[in-house]
Amino acid sequence: MPRPSVIPDIKLRLESYLNEREAEYISQPEDKRTPTLPVTADGKVNVRAVAKAIGLKDTQEKYLFERKELSDLINCVCEGQDVMPIGARLLQDAGDKALKSRLAQQAKQLQNASTAAVEAQAAQSELLERLQQMSAELAAVRAENLRMRAQIEAMERGQFVEIVD
């Protein structure tokens, strides 16, 4: 025979505790209200303190995180008291991871672009040097061509031309 669920009992104790915390919160002057739920240093609800306050065993505290009907009750009161809900750190960590991933990707793209720019500049310098060499060679070939034409014209006129290699 299966054991009866402990969730209904936990839910009753949790509802009672949360109602008391909400009543304390509402009884404070509106301009000076501070959360009556236990809060961590970073402004998130302290679920372990809630579990301790309602008398849960260490092995039962996980239900407040895992069971939606219990975590929704706590998160509802958190919202009213401007406290970060259960799982807020996980959402923040996921956002941080996404941001870090995006920054790493952008850094890699920037590094690749920088490397490509340096390589392009080196290739451009190499091409410019090669162009200057080719221009010098072309000028030399044109000069030689002019000299040969002059020699041919001189030979056609009957002059003796000495060809030097």
C-alpha positions in Angstrom: 0.0 0.0 0.0 1.5 3.4 -1.0 2.3 6.0 1.6 0.0 9.0 1.7 1.5 12.2 0.1 3.1 14.8 2.4 2.4 17.6 -0.1 -1.1 18.5 1.1 0.2 18.9 4.7 3.2 20.9 3.5 0.9 23.1 1.4 -1.4 23.8 4.4 1.5 24.8 6.6 3.0 26.9 3.7 -0.2 28.7 3.0 -0.6 29.6 6.7 3.0 30.8 6.9 2.7 32.9 3.8 -0.6 34.4 4.9 1.0 35.5 8.1 4.0 37.1 6.3 1.6 38.8 3.9 -0.5 40.2 6.8 2.7 41.5 8.5 3.8 43.1 5.2 0.4 44.8 4.6 0.3 46.1 8.2 3.5 48.1 7.6 3.1 51.8 6.5 3.1 51.7 2.7 6.0 54.1 2.2 8.2 52.1 4.7 7.4 48.5 3.7 10.1 45.9 3.8 9.8 42.3 2.8 8.6 40.0 5.6 9.7 36.9 3.7 13.2 35.7 4.5 15.5 37.1 1.9 19.1 36.3 0.9 21.8 39.0 0.6 21.1 39.3 -3.2 17.4 39.9 -2.7 16.1 36.5 -3.5 13.6 34.6 -1.3 15.4 32.3 1.1 13.6 29.0 0.6 15.6 27.1 3.1 14.5 29.6 5.8 10.9 29.2 4.7 11.3 25.4 4.9 12.7 25.7 8.4 10.0 28.1 9.5 7.2 25.7 8.5 9.0 22.8 10.1 10.1 20.8 7.1 12.8 18.2 7.4 15.9 18.7 5.4 14.8 15.9 3.0 11.4 17.7 2.4 12.8 21.1 1.6 13.3 20.1 -2.0 9.5 20.0 -2.5 9.4 23.8 -2.2 11.7 24.0 -5.3 10.4 21.0 -7.2 6.6 21.1 -6.8 5.0 23.8 -8.9 2.0 24.2 -6.6 4.3 25.0 -3.7 6.8 27.2 -5.5 4.0 29.2 -7.2 2.6 30.0 -3.7 5.9 31.4 -2.6 6.6 33.2 -5.9 3.2 34.9 -5.7 4.0 36.4 -2.3 7.5 37.3 -3.5 6.0 39.3 -6.4 3.8 41.2 -4.0 6.8 42.0 -1.7 9.2 42.8 -4.6 11.5 39.9 -3.8 13.2 37.8 -6.4 11.3 34.5 -6.8 12.5 30.9 -6.6 14.8 30.2 -9.6 15.7 33.8 -10.1 19.4 33.0 -9.8 19.1 30.3 -12.4 17.5 32.8 -14.8 20.2 35.3 -14.0 22.9 32.6 -14.5 21.4 31.7 -17.9 21.4 35.3 -18.9 25.0 35.7 -17.7 26.0 32.6 -19.7 24.3 33.9 -22.8 25.9 37.3 -22.4 29.4 35.7 -21.8 28.8 33.5 -24.8 27.9 36.4 -27.0 30.9 38.4 -25.8 33.2 35.5 -26.5 31.7 35.1 -30.0 32.1 38.8 -30.7 35.7 38.8 -29.4 36.4 35.8 -31.7 34.9 37.6 -34.6 36.9 40.7 -33.8 40.1 38.7 -33.6 39.3 37.0 -36.9 38.5 40.3 -38.6 41.8 41.8 -37.2 43.8 38.8 -38.5 42.1 39.1 -41.9 42.9 42.8 -42.0 46.6 42.2 -41.2 46.7 39.4 -43.8 45.0 41.7 -46.4 47.4 44.5 -45.7 50.4 42.1 -46.1 48.9 40.8 -49.4 48.4 44.4 -50.6 52.0 45.3 -49.7 53.2 42.2 -51.6 51.1 43.0 -54.6 52.2 46.6 -54.6 55.9 45.5 -54.5 55.2 43.0 -57.3 53.5 45.7 -59.4 56.5 48.0 -59.0 58.8 45.2 -60.1 56.6 44.5 -63.1 56.5 48.2 -64.0 60.3 48.4 -63.9 60.5 45.3 -66.1 58.0 46.8 -68.5 60.0 50.0 -68.7 63.2 48.0 -69.4 61.5 45.9 -72.1 60.1 49.1 -73.7 63.5 50.7 -73.7 65.1 47.6 -75.2 62.3 47.5 -77.8 63.0 51.2 -78.8 66.7 50.5 -79.1 66.1 47.4 -81.3 63.7 49.4 -83.5 66.3 52.1 -83.9 69.0 49.5 -84.8 66.6 47.9 -87.4 65.9 51.4 -88.9 69.6 52.0 -89.0 70.2 48.7 -90.7 67.4 49.4 -93.2 69.2 52.7 -94.1 72.3 50.7 -94.8 74.3 51.5 -91.7 76.5 49.0 -90.1 75.1 48.1 -86.6 77.0 46.2 -84.0 74.7 44.0 -81.9 75.7 43.5 -78.4 74.1 41.0 -76.1 
